[in-house]
Amino acid sequence: MAEKNMALALLISFFLTGLGIAYAGDVRKGISIFGLYLILNIISIYAFGMILGVIIFILWIYGMYATYREVNIYNGS
């Protein structure tokens, strides 16, 4: 089993929140976070912009952290 590239996983997660987690091996969790991120972004366009903006930012930070953690678990670190 080849190791996952941490830099690539974090880069994917930076631009597409949650998909770095899917790359690291937890596809269900990654797709769920990505879907939630998309839905919140679409809703924030029409209503609750500032409130959802803070929630979206927190979700983005969590996605980066979870990606880091998942890659370390996958690589056995």
N, CA, C and O atoms as a Maestro MAE file, in Angstrom:
{
 s_m_m2io_version
 :::
 2.0.0
}

f_m_ct {
 s_m_title
 :::
 protein
 m_atom[308] {
  # First column is atom index #
  i_m_mmod_type
  r_m_x_coord
  r_m_y_coord
  r_m_z_coord
  i_m_residue_number
  s_m_chain_name
  s_m_pdb_residue_name
  s_m_pdb_atom_name
  i_m_atomic_number
  :::
  1 25 0.851 -1.171 0.000 1 A "MET " " N  " 7
  2 3 0.000 0.000 0.000 1 A "MET " " CA " 6
  3 2 0.901 1.241 0.000 1 A "MET " " C  " 6
  4 15 1.710 1.436 0.907 1 A "MET " " O  " 8
  5 25 0.747 2.061 -1.020 2 A "ALA " " N  " 7
  6 3 1.571 3.260 -1.153 2 A "ALA " " CA " 6
  7 2 1.104 4.349 -0.190 2 A "ALA " " C  " 6
  8 15 -0.085 4.471 0.104 2 A "ALA " " O  " 8
  9 25 2.059 5.131 0.289 3 A "GLU " " N  " 7
  10 3 1.718 6.231 1.181 3 A "GLU " " CA " 6
  11 2 1.000 7.334 0.416 3 A "GLU " " C  " 6
  12 15 1.235 7.538 -0.775 3 A "GLU " " O  " 8
  13 25 0.124 8.037 1.115 4 A "LYS " " N  " 7
  14 3 -0.566 9.191 0.538 4 A "LYS " " CA " 6
  15 2 0.308 10.421 0.727 4 A "LYS " " C  " 6
  16 15 0.977 10.567 1.750 4 A "LYS " " O  " 8
  17 25 0.298 11.293 -0.252 5 A "ASN " " N  " 7
  18 3 1.088 12.509 -0.239 5 A "ASN " " CA " 6
  19 2 0.358 13.572 0.586 5 A "ASN " " C  " 6
  20 15 -0.737 14.003 0.225 5 A "ASN " " O  " 8
  21 25 0.970 13.988 1.694 6 A "MET " " N  " 7
  22 3 0.348 14.960 2.591 6 A "MET " " CA " 6
  23 2 0.101 16.292 1.893 6 A "MET " " C  " 6
  24 15 -0.976 16.874 2.024 6 A "MET " " O  " 8
  25 25 1.099 16.776 1.149 7 A "ALA " " N  " 7
  26 3 0.958 18.074 0.475 7 A "ALA " " CA " 6
  27 2 -0.186 18.051 -0.530 7 A "ALA " " C  " 6
  28 15 -0.957 19.008 -0.611 7 A "ALA " " O  " 8
  29 25 -0.305 16.976 -1.291 8 A "LEU " " N  " 7
  30 3 -1.383 16.863 -2.275 8 A "LEU " " CA " 6
  31 2 -2.744 16.801 -1.581 8 A "LEU " " C  " 6
  32 15 -3.696 17.446 -2.021 8 A "LEU " " O  " 8
  33 25 -2.837 16.035 -0.510 9 A "ALA " " N  " 7
  34 3 -4.098 15.926 0.227 9 A "ALA " " CA " 6
  35 2 -4.527 17.276 0.786 9 A "ALA " " C  " 6
  36 15 -5.698 17.644 0.691 9 A "ALA " " O  " 8
  37 25 -3.589 18.014 1.368 10 A "LEU " " N  " 7
  38 3 -3.927 19.328 1.928 10 A "LEU " " CA " 6
  39 2 -4.267 20.332 0.833 10 A "LEU " " C  " 6
  40 15 -5.127 21.190 1.027 10 A "LEU " " O  " 8
  41 25 -3.607 20.236 -0.307 11 A "LEU " " N  " 7
  42 3 -3.912 21.123 -1.432 11 A "LEU " " CA " 6
  43 2 -5.318 20.856 -1.958 11 A "LEU " " C  " 6
  44 15 -6.065 21.794 -2.239 11 A "LEU " " O  " 8
  45 25 -5.678 19.589 -2.092 12 A "ILE " " N  " 7
  46 3 -7.034 19.242 -2.520 12 A "ILE " " CA " 6
  47 2 -8.052 19.774 -1.517 12 A "ILE " " C  " 6
  48 15 -9.060 20.367 -1.903 12 A "ILE " " O  " 8
  49 25 -7.790 19.563 -0.237 13 A "SER " " N  " 7
  50 3 -8.708 20.016 0.803 13 A "SER " " CA " 6
  51 2 -8.776 21.529 0.894 13 A "SER " " C  " 6
  52 15 -9.813 22.076 1.270 13 A "SER " " O  " 8
  53 25 -7.698 22.213 0.559 14 A "PHE " " N  " 7
  54 3 -7.684 23.674 0.590 14 A "PHE " " CA " 6
  55 2 -8.689 24.241 -0.405 14 A "PHE " " C  " 6
  56 15 -9.413 25.187 -0.093 14 A "PHE " " O  " 8
  57 25 -8.733 23.664 -1.601 15 A "PHE " " N  " 7
  58 3 -9.609 24.182 -2.647 15 A "PHE " " CA " 6
  59 2 -10.977 23.507 -2.675 15 A "PHE " " C  " 6
  60 15 -11.971 24.143 -3.026 15 A "PHE " " O  " 8
  61 25 -11.040 22.242 -2.314 16 A "LEU " " N  " 7
  62 3 -12.291 21.484 -2.342 16 A "LEU " " CA " 6
  63 2 -12.471 20.802 -0.987 16 A "LEU " " C  " 6
  64 15 -12.171 19.619 -0.822 16 A "LEU " " O  " 8
  65 25 -12.956 21.561 -0.043 17 A "THR " " N  " 7
  66 3 -13.054 21.105 1.337 17 A "THR " " CA " 6
  67 2 -13.709 19.733 1.432 17 A "THR " " C  " 6
  68 15 -14.811 19.517 0.928 17 A "THR " " O  " 8
  69 25 -13.017 18.819 2.081 18 A "GLY " " N  " 7
  70 3 -13.515 17.477 2.299 18 A "GLY " " CA " 6
  71 2 -12.945 16.449 1.341 18 A "GLY " " C  " 6
  72 15 -12.802 15.283 1.708 18 A "GLY " " O  " 8
  73 25 -12.619 16.851 0.130 19 A "LEU " " N  " 7
  74 3 -12.147 15.873 -0.846 19 A "LEU " " CA " 6
  75 2 -10.732 15.398 -0.539 19 A "LEU " " C  " 6
  76 15 -10.329 14.334 -1.011 19 A "LEU " " O  " 8
  77 25 -9.978 16.152 0.233 20 A "GLY " " N  " 7
  78 3 -8.678 15.685 0.692 20 A "GLY " " CA " 6
  79 2 -8.835 14.501 1.633 20 A "GLY " " C  " 6
  80 15 -7.992 13.605 1.661 20 A "GLY " " O  " 8
  81 25 -9.920 14.501 2.403 21 A "ILE " " N  " 7
  82 3 -10.217 13.385 3.294 21 A "ILE " " CA " 6
  83 2 -10.557 12.148 2.466 21 A "ILE " " C  " 6
  84 15 -10.134 11.039 2.791 21 A "ILE " " O  " 8
  85 25 -11.316 12.346 1.404 22 A "ALA " " N  " 7
  86 3 -11.650 11.232 0.511 22 A "ALA " " CA " 6
  87 2 -10.384 10.669 -0.127 22 A "ALA " " C  " 6
  88 15 -10.231 9.453 -0.239 22 A "ALA " " O  " 8
  89 25 -9.487 11.541 -0.539 23 A "TYR " " N  " 7
  90 3 -8.212 11.103 -1.111 23 A "TYR " " CA " 6
  91 2 -7.414 10.280 -0.099 23 A "TYR " " C  " 6
  92 15 -6.744 9.311 -0.457 23 A "TYR " " O  " 8
  93 25 -7.497 10.683 1.167 24 A "ALA " " N  " 7
  94 3 -6.736 9.999 2.224 24 A "ALA " " CA " 6
  95 2 -7.325 8.642 2.590 24 A "ALA " " C  " 6
  96 15 -6.680 7.860 3.288 24 A "ALA " " O  " 8
  97 25 -8.534 8.351 2.131 25 A "GLY " " N  " 7
  98 3 -9.068 7.029 2.383 25 A "GLY " " CA " 6
  99 2 -10.462 6.962 2.971 25 A "GLY " " C  " 6
  100 15 -11.126 5.935 2.836 25 A "GLY " " O  " 8
  101 25 -10.928 8.010 3.612 26 A "ASP " " N  " 7
  102 3 -12.271 7.996 4.206 26 A "ASP " " CA " 6
  103 2 -13.230 8.700 3.247 26 A "ASP " " C  " 6
  104 15 -13.565 9.871 3.425 26 A "ASP " " O  " 8
  105 25 -13.660 7.963 2.232 27 A "VAL " " N  " 7
  106 3 -14.454 8.545 1.145 27 A "VAL " " CA " 6
  107 2 -15.801 9.048 1.648 27 A "VAL " " C  " 6
  108 15 -16.218 10.149 1.288 27 A "VAL " " O  " 8
  109 25 -16.485 8.267 2.467 28 A "ARG " " N  " 7
  110 3 -17.816 8.667 2.956 28 A "ARG " " CA " 6
  111 2 -17.747 9.984 3.736 28 A "ARG " " C  " 6
  112 15 -18.563 10.878 3.514 28 A "ARG " " O  " 8
  113 25 -16.794 10.103 4.630 29 A "LYS " " N  " 7
  114 3 -16.645 11.321 5.429 29 A "LYS " " CA " 6
  115 2 -16.266 12.500 4.529 29 A "LYS " " C  " 6
  116 15 -16.796 13.599 4.692 29 A "LYS " " O  " 8
  117 25 -15.361 12.277 3.589 30 A "GLY " " N  " 7
  118 3 -14.924 13.342 2.690 30 A "GLY " " CA " 6
  119 2 -16.044 13.870 1.822 30 A "GLY " " C  " 6
  120 15 -16.200 15.083 1.683 30 A "GLY " " O  " 8
  121 25 -16.831 12.977 1.233 31 A "ILE " " N  " 7
  122 3 -17.945 13.389 0.379 31 A "ILE " " CA " 6
  123 2 -19.017 14.091 1.211 31 A "ILE " " C  " 6
  124 15 -19.628 15.053 0.745 31 A "ILE " " O  " 8
  125 25 -19.249 13.623 2.430 32 A "SER " " N  " 7
  126 3 -20.238 14.258 3.311 32 A "SER " " CA " 6
  127 2 -19.842 15.691 3.641 32 A "SER " " C  " 6
  128 15 -20.669 16.599 3.565 32 A "SER " " O  " 8
  129 25 -18.587 15.895 4.005 33 A "ILE " " N  " 7
  130 3 -18.127 17.248 4.333 33 A "ILE " " CA " 6
  131 2 -18.171 18.139 3.098 33 A "ILE " " C  " 6
  132 15 -18.570 19.300 3.183 33 A "ILE " " O  " 8
  133 25 -17.763 17.601 1.954 34 A "PHE " " N  " 7
  134 3 -17.804 18.382 0.714 34 A "PHE " " CA " 6
  135 2 -19.242 18.768 0.369 34 A "PHE " " C  " 6
  136 15 -19.498 19.910 -0.014 34 A "PHE " " O  " 8
  137 25 -20.180 17.834 0.500 35 A "GLY " " N  " 7
  138 3 -21.585 18.135 0.222 35 A "GLY " " CA " 6
  139 2 -22.141 19.196 1.153 35 A "GLY " " C  " 6
  140 15 -22.832 20.111 0.704 35 A "GLY " " O  " 8
  141 25 -21.851 19.087 2.443 36 A "LEU " " N  " 7
  142 3 -22.297 20.080 3.413 36 A "LEU " " CA " 6
  143 2 -21.703 21.447 3.089 36 A "LEU " " C  " 6
  144 15 -22.393 22.463 3.169 36 A "LEU " " O  " 8
  145 25 -20.430 21.471 2.725 37 A "TYR " " N  " 7
  146 3 -19.752 22.710 2.360 37 A "TYR " " CA " 6
  147 2 -20.436 23.366 1.157 37 A "TYR " " C  " 6
  148 15 -20.658 24.577 1.153 37 A "TYR " " O  " 8
  149 25 -20.768 22.575 0.146 38 A "LEU " " N  " 7
  150 3 -21.444 23.125 -1.038 38 A "LEU " " CA " 6
  151 2 -22.826 23.663 -0.701 38 A "LEU " " C  " 6
  152 15 -23.194 24.757 -1.130 38 A "LEU " " O  " 8
  153 25 -23.592 22.892 0.070 39 A "ILE " " N  " 7
  154 3 -24.940 23.324 0.432 39 A "ILE " " CA " 6
  155 2 -24.905 24.622 1.225 39 A "ILE " " C  " 6
  156 15 -25.681 25.537 0.953 39 A "ILE " " O  " 8
  157 25 -24.009 24.707 2.206 40 A "LEU " " N  " 7
  158 3 -23.906 25.930 3.003 40 A "LEU " " CA " 6
  159 2 -23.482 27.117 2.148 40 A "LEU " " C  " 6
  160 15 -23.970 28.228 2.356 40 A "LEU " " O  " 8
  161 25 -22.589 26.905 1.196 41 A "ASN " " N  " 7
  162 3 -22.179 27.992 0.312 41 A "ASN " " CA " 6
  163 2 -23.329 28.473 -0.561 41 A "ASN " " C  " 6
  164 15 -23.485 29.675 -0.776 41 A "ASN " " O  " 8
  165 25 -24.124 27.554 -1.060 42 A "ILE " " N  " 7
  166 3 -25.263 27.937 -1.896 42 A "ILE " " CA " 6
  167 2 -26.290 28.693 -1.072 42 A "ILE " " C  " 6
  168 15 -26.812 29.712 -1.523 42 A "ILE " " O  " 8
  169 25 -26.587 28.212 0.126 43 A "ILE " " N  " 7
  170 3 -27.550 28.903 0.998 43 A "ILE " " CA " 6
  171 2 -27.033 30.287 1.380 43 A "ILE " " C  " 6
  172 15 -27.811 31.238 1.447 43 A "ILE " " O  " 8
  173 25 -25.738 30.409 1.628 44 A "SER " " N  " 7
  174 3 -25.186 31.697 2.077 44 A "SER " " CA " 6
  175 2 -25.288 32.768 1.004 44 A "SER " " C  " 6
  176 15 -25.244 33.958 1.317 44 A "SER " " O  " 8
  177 25 -25.423 32.372 -0.248 45 A "ILE " " N  " 7
  178 3 -25.592 33.355 -1.323 45 A "ILE " " CA " 6
  179 2 -26.932 34.060 -1.188 45 A "ILE " " C  " 6
  180 15 -27.043 35.252 -1.474 45 A "ILE " " O  " 8
  181 25 -27.950 33.325 -0.754 46 A "TYR " " N  " 7
  182 3 -29.310 33.858 -0.716 46 A "TYR " " CA " 6
  183 2 -29.735 34.381 0.648 46 A "TYR " " C  " 6
  184 15 -30.595 35.259 0.723 46 A "TYR " " O  " 8
  185 25 -29.157 33.868 1.724 47 A "ALA " " N  " 7
  186 3 -29.594 34.303 3.049 47 A "ALA " " CA " 6
  187 2 -28.531 33.965 4.097 47 A "ALA " " C  " 6
  188 15 -27.699 33.081 3.898 47 A "ALA " " O  " 8
  189 25 -28.578 34.672 5.190 48 A "PHE " " N  " 7
  190 3 -27.712 34.410 6.343 48 A "PHE " " CA " 6
  191 2 -26.231 34.434 5.978 48 A "PHE " " C  " 6
  192 15 -25.457 33.634 6.504 48 A "PHE " " O  " 8
  193 25 -25.829 35.321 5.103 49 A "GLY " " N  " 7
  194 3 -24.470 35.353 4.578 49 A "GLY " " CA " 6
  195 2 -23.380 35.377 5.631 49 A "GLY " " C  " 6
  196 15 -22.484 34.534 5.598 49 A "GLY " " O  " 8
  197 25 -23.426 36.310 6.560 50 A "MET " " N  " 7
  198 3 -22.346 36.460 7.528 50 A "MET " " CA " 6
  199 2 -22.313 35.297 8.521 50 A "MET " " C  " 6
  200 15 -21.240 34.791 8.850 50 A "MET " " O  " 8
  201 25 -23.471 34.880 8.991 51 A "ILE " " N  " 7
  202 3 -23.545 33.783 9.955 51 A "ILE " " CA " 6
  203 2 -23.036 32.494 9.311 51 A "ILE " " C  " 6
  204 15 -22.218 31.781 9.893 51 A "ILE " " O  " 8
  205 25 -23.522 32.205 8.120 52 A "LEU " " N  " 7
  206 3 -23.069 30.995 7.441 52 A "LEU " " CA " 6
  207 2 -21.619 31.103 7.017 52 A "LEU " " C  " 6
  208 15 -20.918 30.095 6.931 52 A "LEU " " O  " 8
  209 25 -21.164 32.314 6.752 53 A "GLY " " N  " 7
  210 3 -19.763 32.506 6.398 53 A "GLY " " CA " 6
  211 2 -18.833 32.030 7.503 53 A "GLY " " C  " 6
  212 15 -17.806 31.408 7.232 53 A "GLY " " O  " 8
  213 25 -19.187 32.318 8.730 54 A "VAL " " N  " 7
  214 3 -18.385 31.869 9.879 54 A "VAL " " CA " 6
  215 2 -18.439 30.351 9.994 54 A "VAL " " C  " 6
  216 15 -17.416 29.710 10.236 54 A "VAL " " O  " 8
  217 25 -19.623 29.772 9.822 55 A "ILE " " N  " 7
  218 3 -19.763 28.312 9.892 55 A "ILE " " CA " 6
  219 2 -18.984 27.646 8.767 55 A "ILE " " C  " 6
  220 15 -18.338 26.621 8.981 55 A "ILE " " O  " 8
  221 25 -19.041 28.219 7.575 56 A "ILE " " N  " 7
  222 3 -18.299 27.681 6.431 56 A "ILE " " CA " 6
  223 2 -16.799 27.737 6.696 56 A "ILE " " C  " 6
  224 15 -16.076 26.795 6.372 56 A "ILE " " O  " 8
  225 25 -16.333 28.820 7.275 57 A "PHE " " N  " 7
  226 3 -14.907 28.946 7.590 57 A "PHE " " CA " 6
  227 2 -14.481 27.884 8.602 57 A "PHE " " C  " 6
  228 15 -13.424 27.270 8.453 57 A "PHE " " O  " 8
  229 25 -15.294 27.671 9.620 58 A "ILE " " N  " 7
  230 3 -14.989 26.649 10.624 58 A "ILE " " CA " 6
  231 2 -14.974 25.261 9.981 58 A "ILE " " C  " 6
  232 15 -14.108 24.442 10.290 58 A "ILE " " O  " 8
  233 25 -15.923 24.999 9.094 59 A "LEU " " N  " 7
  234 3 -15.959 23.720 8.384 59 A "LEU " " CA " 6
  235 2 -14.721 23.556 7.506 59 A "LEU " " C  " 6
  236 15 -14.187 22.452 7.402 59 A "LEU " " O  " 8
  237 25 -14.263 24.618 6.884 60 A "TRP " " N  " 7
  238 3 -13.058 24.580 6.052 60 A "TRP " " CA " 6
  239 2 -11.829 24.245 6.907 60 A "TRP " " C  " 6
  240 15 -11.008 23.412 6.522 60 A "TRP " " O  " 8
  241 25 -11.712 24.896 8.062 61 A "ILE " " N  " 7
  242 3 -10.600 24.615 8.978 61 A "ILE " " CA " 6
  243 2 -10.659 23.158 9.438 61 A "ILE " " C  " 6
  244 15 -9.636 22.475 9.471 61 A "ILE " " O  " 8
  245 25 -11.847 22.685 9.792 62 A "TYR " " N  " 7
  246 3 -11.988 21.293 10.206 62 A "TYR " " CA " 6
  247 2 -11.593 20.344 9.074 62 A "TYR " " C  " 6
  248 15 -10.946 19.325 9.317 62 A "TYR " " O  " 8
  249 25 -11.974 20.669 7.857 63 A "GLY " " N  " 7
  250 3 -11.612 19.837 6.710 63 A "GLY " " CA " 6
  251 2 -10.112 19.721 6.536 63 A "GLY " " C  " 6
  252 15 -9.604 18.646 6.215 63 A "GLY " " O  " 8
  253 25 -9.396 20.824 6.746 64 A "MET " " N  " 7
  254 3 -7.937 20.785 6.647 64 A "MET " " CA " 6
  255 2 -7.349 19.915 7.758 64 A "MET " " C  " 6
  256 15 -6.464 19.096 7.509 64 A "MET " " O  " 8
  257 25 -7.845 20.096 8.982 65 A "TYR " " N  " 7
  258 3 -7.356 19.310 10.114 65 A "TYR " " CA " 6
  259 2 -7.654 17.821 9.920 65 A "TYR " " C  " 6
  260 15 -6.787 16.975 10.137 65 A "TYR " " O  " 8
  261 25 -8.887 17.509 9.511 66 A "ALA " " N  " 7
  262 3 -9.274 16.114 9.328 66 A "ALA " " CA " 6
  263 2 -8.462 15.469 8.203 66 A "ALA " " C  " 6
  264 15 -8.126 14.287 8.287 66 A "ALA " " O  " 8
  265 25 -8.147 16.220 7.164 67 A "THR " " N  " 7
  266 3 -7.312 15.702 6.085 67 A "THR " " CA " 6
  267 2 -5.934 15.354 6.617 67 A "THR " " C  " 6
  268 15 -5.415 14.273 6.338 67 A "THR " " O  " 8
  269 25 -5.343 16.252 7.372 68 A "TYR " " N  " 7
  270 3 -4.034 16.010 7.968 68 A "TYR " " CA " 6
  271 2 -4.057 14.742 8.819 68 A "TYR " " C  " 6
  272 15 -3.163 13.901 8.730 68 A "TYR " " O  " 8
  273 25 -5.089 14.623 9.639 69 A "ARG " " N  " 7
  274 3 -5.214 13.474 10.534 69 A "ARG " " CA " 6
  275 2 -5.412 12.176 9.748 69 A "ARG " " C  " 6
  276 15 -4.791 11.161 10.066 69 A "ARG " " O  " 8
  277 25 -6.266 12.201 8.732 70 A "GLU " " N  " 7
  278 3 -6.546 10.997 7.944 70 A "GLU " " CA " 6
  279 2 -5.303 10.515 7.183 70 A "GLU " " C  " 6
  280 15 -5.058 9.312 7.093 70 A "GLU " " O  " 8
  281 25 -4.530 11.445 6.642 71 A "VAL " " N  " 7
  282 3 -3.307 11.054 5.929 71 A "VAL " " CA " 6
  283 2 -2.323 10.427 6.910 71 A "VAL " " C  " 6
  284 15 -1.687 9.423 6.590 71 A "VAL " " O  " 8
  285 25 -2.194 11.000 8.086 72 A "ASN " " N  " 7
  286 3 -1.290 10.407 9.095 72 A "ASN " " CA " 6
  287 2 -1.744 9.015 9.499 72 A "ASN " " C  " 6
  288 15 -0.914 8.123 9.671 72 A "ASN " " O  " 8
  289 25 -3.039 8.814 9.652 73 A "ILE " " N  " 7
  290 3 -3.567 7.496 10.002 73 A "ILE " " CA " 6
  291 2 -3.306 6.520 8.856 73 A "ILE " " C  " 6
  292 15 -2.870 5.392 9.087 73 A "ILE " " O  " 8
  293 25 -3.570 6.947 7.631 74 A "TYR " " N  " 7
  294 3 -3.360 6.077 6.474 74 A "TYR " " CA " 6
  295 2 -1.892 5.679 6.321 74 A "TYR " " C  " 6
  296 15 -1.571 4.530 6.017 74 A "TYR " " O  " 8
  297 25 -1.008 6.658 6.538 75 A "ASN " " N  " 7
  298 3 0.423 6.398 6.384 75 A "ASN " " CA " 6
  299 2 1.042 5.724 7.617 75 A "ASN " " C  " 6
  300 15 2.217 5.357 7.601 75 A "ASN " " O  " 8
  301 25 0.260 5.566 8.667 76 A "GLY " " N  " 7
  302 3 0.757 4.893 9.865 76 A "GLY " " CA " 6
  303 2 1.616 5.773 10.748 76 A "GLY " " C  " 6
  304 15 2.433 5.272 11.520 76 A "GLY " " O  " 8
  305 25 1.439 7.080 10.642 77 A "SER " " N  " 7
  306 3 2.240 8.011 11.461 77 A "SER " " CA " 6
  307 2 1.560 8.298 12.775 77 A "SER " " C  " 6
  308 15 2.086 9.057 13.590 77 A "SER " " O  " 8
  :::
 }
 m_bond[307] {
  # First column is bond index #
  i_m_from
  i_m_to
  i_m_order
  :::
  1 1 2 1
  2 2 3 1
  3 3 4 2
  4 3 5 1
  5 5 6 1
  6 6 7 1
  7 7 8 2
  8 7 9 1
  9 9 10 1
  10 10 11 1
  11 11 12 2
  12 11 13 1
  13 13 14 1
  14 14 15 1
  15 15 16 2
  16 15 17 1
  17 17 18 1
  18 18 19 1
  19 19 20 2
  20 19 21 1
  21 21 22 1
  22 22 23 1
  23 23 24 2
  24 23 25 1
  25 25 26 1
  26 26 27 1
  27 27 28 2
  28 27 29 1
  29 29 30 1
  30 30 31 1
  31 31 32 2
  32 31 33 1
  33 33 34 1
  34 34 35 1
  35 35 36 2
  36 35 37 1
  37 37 38 1
  38 38 39 1
  39 39 40 2
  40 39 41 1
  41 41 42 1
  42 42 43 1
  43 43 44 2
  44 43 45 1
  45 45 46 1
  46 46 47 1
  47 47 48 2
  48 47 49 1
  49 49 50 1
  50 50 51 1
  51 51 52 2
  52 51 53 1
  53 53 54 1
  54 54 55 1
  55 55 56 2
  56 55 57 1
  57 57 58 1
  58 58 59 1
  59 59 60 2
  60 59 61 1
  61 61 62 1
  62 62 63 1
  63 63 64 2
  64 63 65 1
  65 65 66 1
  66 66 67 1
  67 67 68 2
  68 67 69 1
  69 69 70 1
  70 70 71 1
  71 71 72 2
  72 71 73 1
  73 73 74 1
  74 74 75 1
  75 75 76 2
  76 75 77 1
  77 77 78 1
  78 78 79 1
  79 79 80 2
  80 79 81 1
  81 81 82 1
  82 82 83 1
  83 83 84 2
  84 83 85 1
  85 85 86 1
  86 86 87 1
  87 87 88 2
  88 87 89 1
  89 89 90 1
  90 90 91 1
  91 91 92 2
  92 91 93 1
  93 93 94 1
  94 94 95 1
  95 95 96 2
  96 95 97 1
  97 97 98 1
  98 98 99 1
  99 99 100 2
  100 99 101 1
  101 101 102 1
  102 102 103 1
  103 103 104 2
  104 103 105 1
  105 105 106 1
  106 106 107 1
  107 107 108 2
  108 107 109 1
  109 109 110 1
  110 110 111 1
  111 111 112 2
  112 111 113 1
  113 113 114 1
  114 114 115 1
  115 115 116 2
  116 115 117 1
  117 117 118 1
  118 118 119 1
  119 119 120 2
  120 119 121 1
  121 121 122 1
  122 122 123 1
  123 123 124 2
  124 123 125 1
  125 125 126 1
  126 126 127 1
  127 127 128 2
  128 127 129 1
  129 129 130 1
  130 130 131 1
  131 131 132 2
  132 131 133 1
  133 133 134 1
  134 134 135 1
  135 135 136 2
  136 135 137 1
  137 137 138 1
  138 138 139 1
  139 139 140 2
  140 139 141 1
  141 141 142 1
  142 142 143 1
  143 143 144 2
  144 143 145 1
  145 145 146 1
  146 146 147 1
  147 147 148 2
  148 147 149 1
  149 149 150 1
  150 150 151 1
  151 151 152 2
  152 151 153 1
  153 153 154 1
  154 154 155 1
  155 155 156 2
  156 155 157 1
  157 157 158 1
  158 158 159 1
  159 159 160 2
  160 159 161 1
  161 161 162 1
  162 162 163 1
  163 163 164 2
  164 163 165 1
  165 165 166 1
  166 166 167 1
  167 167 168 2
  168 167 169 1
  169 169 170 1
  170 170 171 1
  171 171 172 2
  172 171 173 1
  173 173 174 1
  174 174 175 1
  175 175 176 2
  176 175 177 1
  177 177 178 1
  178 178 179 1
  179 179 180 2
  180 179 181 1
  181 181 182 1
  182 182 183 1
  183 183 184 2
  184 183 185 1
  185 185 186 1
  186 186 187 1
  187 187 188 2
  188 187 189 1
  189 189 190 1
  190 190 191 1
  191 191 192 2
  192 191 193 1
  193 193 194 1
  194 194 195 1
  195 195 196 2
  196 195 197 1
  197 197 198 1
  198 198 199 1
  199 199 200 2
  200 199 201 1
  201 201 202 1
  202 202 203 1
  203 203 204 2
  204 203 205 1
  205 205 206 1
  206 206 207 1
  207 207 208 2
  208 207 209 1
  209 209 210 1
  210 210 211 1
  211 211 212 2
  212 211 213 1
  213 213 214 1
  214 214 215 1
  215 215 216 2
  216 215 217 1
  217 217 218 1
  218 218 219 1
  219 219 220 2
  220 219 221 1
  221 221 222 1
  222 222 223 1
  223 223 224 2
  224 223 225 1
  225 225 226 1
  226 226 227 1
  227 227 228 2
  228 227 229 1
  229 229 230 1
  230 230 231 1
  231 231 232 2
  232 231 233 1
  233 233 234 1
  234 234 235 1
  235 235 236 2
  236 235 237 1
  237 237 238 1
  238 238 239 1
  239 239 240 2
  240 239 241 1
  241 241 242 1
  242 242 243 1
  243 243 244 2
  244 243 245 1
  245 245 246 1
  246 246 247 1
  247 247 248 2
  248 247 249 1
  249 249 250 1
  250 250 251 1
  251 251 252 2
  252 251 253 1
  253 253 254 1
  254 254 255 1
  255 255 256 2
  256 255 257 1
  257 257 258 1
  258 258 259 1
  259 259 260 2
  260 259 261 1
  261 261 262 1
  262 262 263 1
  263 263 264 2
  264 263 265 1
  265 265 266 1
  266 266 267 1
  267 267 268 2
  268 267 269 1
  269 269 270 1
  270 270 271 1
  271 271 272 2
  272 271 273 1
  273 273 274 1
  274 274 275 1
  275 275 276 2
  276 275 277 1
  277 277 278 1
  278 278 279 1
  279 279 280 2
  280 279 281 1
  281 281 282 1
  282 282 283 1
  283 283 284 2
  284 283 285 1
  285 285 286 1
  286 286 287 1
  287 287 288 2
  288 287 289 1
  289 289 290 1
  290 290 291 1
  291 291 292 2
  292 291 293 1
  293 293 294 1
  294 294 295 1
  295 295 296 2
  296 295 297 1
  297 297 298 1
  298 298 299 1
  299 299 300 2
  300 299 301 1
  301 301 302 1
  302 302 303 1
  303 303 304 2
  304 303 305 1
  305 305 306 1
  306 306 307 1
  307 307 308 2
  :::
 }
}
